[in-house]
Amino acid sequence: FGRLSYTFMDRYLFTGTFRADGSSKFAPDNRWGYFPAGAFAWRLSEEPFMNGTKDWLSNLKLRLSYGTSGSDNISSNLWRETWSSLGSGSNHTPINGELGSFYRPDGLLANSKLKWETTISRNFGIDFGFLNNRINGAVDYYYRKTTDLLNSVFVSAGTNFKNKVLSNVGSLENSGIEFSINSK
């Protein structure tokens, strides 16, 4: 994890982050996820051309951000858990004419192509404050897209020891506007 923040003239704010996450829940080829993010803010209320508004406009800031994050929210040690031979109470499957016993603690076969669920977020916002910040608030527009959603899915009979396997199964998009206002 690394983060760099820089403020110039108390008006221009920059932040950049980079995160590398590793998880033993995935096969070795997909074990690491890399997640960068960045943000910029401009405090307009600190600009010289805004000096005439200080009596009533205490704060005016524009914000812009972009970031990625990852999720490995599946059962722990999924990849390391392997099929093992057990006695009674396990799944009995004929192998080479003999009955073999195989057991999977969560009933799911490890998927070597399984990878990090990734969310990309974008945000544009305006912070404002009036009358020495006695009235303040924010307006934000956000957009999020999550890809490679992690979920268990049904598979055809006979292709697995169980009828489900964990997979990356599509995407999801969210967007909207948030508004908040506070007063003292």
RAHURA-V230741 format. One record per run of one state. SS is the DSSP state (a for helix, b for strand, c for the rest). FROM is the first residue (numbers start at 1). TO is the last residue. If there is no record, write none. Layout:
((SS/FROM/TO) (SS/FROM/TO))
//
This chain:
((c/1/1) (b/2/8) (c/9/11) (b/12/22) (c/23/27) (a/28/30) (c/31/31) (b/32/43) (a/44/46) (c/47/47) (a/48/53) (c/54/56) (b/57/71) (c/72/83) (b/84/84) (c/85/90) (b/91/95) (c/96/97) (b/98/103) (c/104/108) (b/109/109) (c/110/116) (b/117/130) (c/131/134) (b/135/147) (c/148/149) (b/150/154) (c/155/163) (b/164/168) (c/169/170) (b/171/183) (c/184/184))
//
